[in-house]
């Protein structure tokens, strides 16, 4: 075992894991699964929403951008709430908010009310993933962290798949109101076991008491998390790896495939589904690799960015008017790897921060990819308008953010890994001196 892999071994105070941990954590994952169904349901209902609210494409895109804006803006506040209040309270509040948001979206008579409902949904959605990550860290040994995080993301993509395969059919079969009211019932369904059975941590593994002093506590948590190079490195890894797939899936993939590549809507939809399936498949692979070889984190992240950039460039700059189908398929498979690669960001932040700061640190990391996604969603739209729908120029904006992220990853990596080894040594020394 190499020295770089040492931080993934059992640490002092590690929770035991086991079946009860899987059961409790599974409740949290179920909440996240439903949140993703609600988050991505608009992706298959875009045309229906345009007809229902009588809006054009620009107004329709506001749904996605607003949802991401709320989600990203809530990450640090949610991280602080998780550290301050615990997982159960935050997850419960999140489930209530995203269920009300989905129900409000189903019954909204106007564009403005529908927009407000999506913002409410985004607020509740923002409370789920960080809570699930913290739940996993509280119930499973540290060495299981990478795999637990990837499996949680895998269930999230399964929620995306539910939207793609079932909600689209339900809309055509049952109509807008029945479909969205019906799906909102899933929020109530997961709320019941959450309230009855979920616990923040196993017995005997309570986190140390933390003094909370209002604004001073907030500043201390954010500053302490940000000072850790591992937190900043994790944020830039998430920033650099996640956004190409997010931009493609949330908004611009379908127009690019239909308008620029001349595909039918059904074929384009199948390629978007391929991105989701690839994400699910590679999530387990990445989780296993990182759990066994901790030193593979940076090579996997940078390798994913490199391959994504090469395939993205090969597709948009392919000689001729359209890229061949085989190249589009390979691009979609590679884009599916972006999600698992973005989870590596949390694997840098987790060992860099003590348990009482895990939520705050995860919030900082999670902001990265969503800030990059919002920036690119906006930039592509502006460039498309300015260039008369030239997707080659508009999609080239992706390379700017990727270059920025790679520079930051390379700058921070050595400091973060050195600091991580220091934390590990300190933990071992403290364990030796703890009285039995």
Secondary structure as UniProt FT lines:
FT   HELIX           3..8
FT   TURN            12..13
FT   HELIX           19..40
FT   HELIX           41..44
FT   HELIX           46..53
FT   HELIX           57..73
FT   HELIX           75..85
FT   HELIX           87..107
FT   HELIX           111..125
FT   TURN            126..128
FT   HELIX           129..139
FT   HELIX           142..144
FT   HELIX           145..162
FT   HELIX           163..167
FT   HELIX           168..174
FT   HELIX           176..197
FT   TURN            203..204
FT   HELIX           215..227
FT   HELIX           229..247
FT   HELIX           248..252
FT   HELIX           253..255
FT   HELIX           256..260
FT   HELIX           265..292
FT   TURN            294..295
FT   HELIX           296..316
FT   HELIX           325..342
FT   HELIX           344..350
FT   TURN            351..352
FT   HELIX           355..357
FT   HELIX           358..387
FT   HELIX           391..395
FT   HELIX           397..433
//
